[in-house]
Amino acid sequence: MIRKIALNWNSSYTELAAEQLCRYCSHAGIADFSDTLILVPTAEAGRLLREEMAVRYQNAGGVTGLNIEQPSPRAAVVRLP
């Protein structure tokens, strides 16, 4: 299932994204996000999100499978009839 979550700009992007991700991983132990694709605007945003997730899950065993990507600047826009 594809789920799109848009974040507002009233708080830190990193904190908001980490909170949303934590909602979908409620079990104890290592948090597995291998079935989740996270799109971020910049490489720095991705680095900060990885860091935030590591801090949040450091006492629970850690995080695995964080697929954090930036949208491709070469992505084609296609209009369907």
C-alpha positions as CSV (number, residue, x, y, z in Angstrom):
1,M,0.0,0.0,0.0
2,I,1.3,3.4,-0.9
3,R,0.9,6.1,1.7
4,K,1.9,9.7,1.1
5,I,2.4,11.9,4.2
6,A,3.0,15.6,3.8
7,L,4.7,17.4,6.6
8,N,4.0,21.0,7.6
9,W,6.7,23.5,8.3
10,N,5.7,24.5,11.8
11,S,8.3,22.2,13.4
12,S,11.6,20.7,12.5
13,Y,11.4,18.5,9.4
14,T,13.6,15.9,11.0
15,E,11.5,15.6,14.1
16,L,8.2,15.5,12.2
17,A,9.5,12.8,9.8
18,A,10.9,10.7,12.7
19,E,7.6,10.9,14.6
20,Q,5.7,9.7,11.6
21,L,8.1,6.8,11.0
22,C,7.9,5.8,14.7
23,R,4.1,5.5,14.5
24,Y,4.5,2.8,11.9
25,C,7.0,0.7,13.9
26,S,5.5,0.0,17.3
27,H,7.0,-3.3,18.1
28,A,10.0,-3.7,20.5
29,G,13.4,-4.5,19.2
30,I,15.2,-3.4,16.0
31,A,13.0,-1.1,13.9
32,D,12.7,-2.5,10.4
33,F,11.8,0.0,7.6
34,S,12.8,-2.1,4.7
35,D,9.3,-1.8,3.2
36,T,9.3,2.0,3.4
37,L,10.7,4.5,0.9
38,I,11.4,7.9,2.3
39,L,11.8,10.9,0.0
40,V,13.7,13.9,1.3
41,P,14.6,17.2,-0.4
42,T,18.3,17.1,0.1
43,A,21.1,14.7,1.1
44,E,21.6,16.7,4.3
45,A,18.0,16.1,5.2
46,G,18.5,12.4,4.7
47,R,21.6,12.4,6.9
48,L,19.8,14.3,9.7
49,L,16.8,11.9,9.5
50,R,19.1,8.8,9.8
51,E,20.8,10.4,12.8
52,E,17.5,11.2,14.5
53,M,16.2,7.7,13.9
54,A,19.4,6.2,15.3
55,V,19.0,8.3,18.5
56,R,15.3,7.4,18.9
57,Y,16.0,3.7,18.6
58,Q,19.4,3.4,20.2
59,N,17.9,1.7,23.4
60,A,15.6,-0.5,21.4
61,G,18.2,-2.3,19.3
62,G,18.6,0.2,16.4
63,V,17.2,0.8,13.0
64,T,17.5,-1.2,9.8
65,G,16.3,-0.8,6.2
66,L,16.0,3.0,6.1
67,N,15.5,3.6,2.3
68,I,16.0,7.4,2.2
69,E,16.3,8.9,-1.3
70,Q,16.1,12.2,-3.1
71,P,13.7,12.6,-6.0
72,S,15.7,12.3,-9.2
73,P,16.2,15.6,-11.1
74,R,15.9,13.5,-14.3
75,A,12.4,12.2,-13.4
76,A,10.1,12.6,-16.4
77,V,6.8,14.2,-16.1
78,V,4.3,12.4,-18.3
79,R,0.8,13.6,-19.1
80,L,-1.8,10.9,-19.5
81,P,-4.7,11.5,-21.9
